[in-house]
């Protein structure tokens, strides 16, 4: 998901309208994927670098993200219609509590869905992922040594 701000500027839309249009396009694409039998989809929604944007824009994006995540747990949502299990990937600790709680509720609500998987990357970048993978591996090895 890239270019929503440029899209909005090009069409002289209000701030945030590009992101809403991007989400609508994403939902259409997900529907096509699931109807075609694609079982695994990963979307890159908000990188760690996006936190460097204007604080008002970040808050607007977080509000939109929370609204859309909460929509996943509704009975008529695309994830329930197609039996999609939702995962969140990234360092959710960098997000504010409402986002973390919404993500946890969505993962819990869709945990029994098994026809497809939707992975949503929030607060991610390759450096952070590598650091956490190494930390986890070191902790795992330390636990083995202690045992």
C-alpha positions, 0 to 999 in steps of 0.5 A, a space after each residue: 500500500 503505497 502512494 495514497 497521499 500522492 493519489 489524493 494530492 493529484 485529485 485535490 482530495 481532502 487529507 486522508 481521502 487517499 488512504 480511505 480510497 487505498 483501503 477500499 482498493 485493498 478490500 476489492 483486491 482481497 476479495 479477488 484473491 480469496 475468490 481465486 483461491 489465494 490462501 496467503 496474503 501479506 499487506 504492508 500497512 504502516 512501517 516504522 518509518 511512517 512514524 516520522 511523518 507529521 504527528 497529525 497525519 500519523 494520528 489520522 492513519 492510526 485512527 483509520 487503521 483502528 477503525 478498519 481493524 475493528 471492522 474485521 471482527 464484524 460478522 459481515 466482514 470480508 475475513 469472516 465471509 471468506 474464513 480468513 485468519 488475521 495475523 499482525 506482524 511487526 513491533 506492535 509495542 511501537 503502536 498505541 494501546 488502542 491499535 494493539 488491543 484492536 489487533 489482539 481482538 481481531 486475531 482472537 476473533 479470527 483464530 478459528 478461521 482456516 481457509 486463508 491467512 491475512 498477515 498485516 504488517 504494522 510497525 515493521 522494517 527489516 532492521 527491526 525484524 532482524 534485531 528481534 529475530 536475533 534477540 529471540 534466537 539468543 533467548 531461546 539458546 540461553 533457555 536451552 543452556 540453563 535447562 
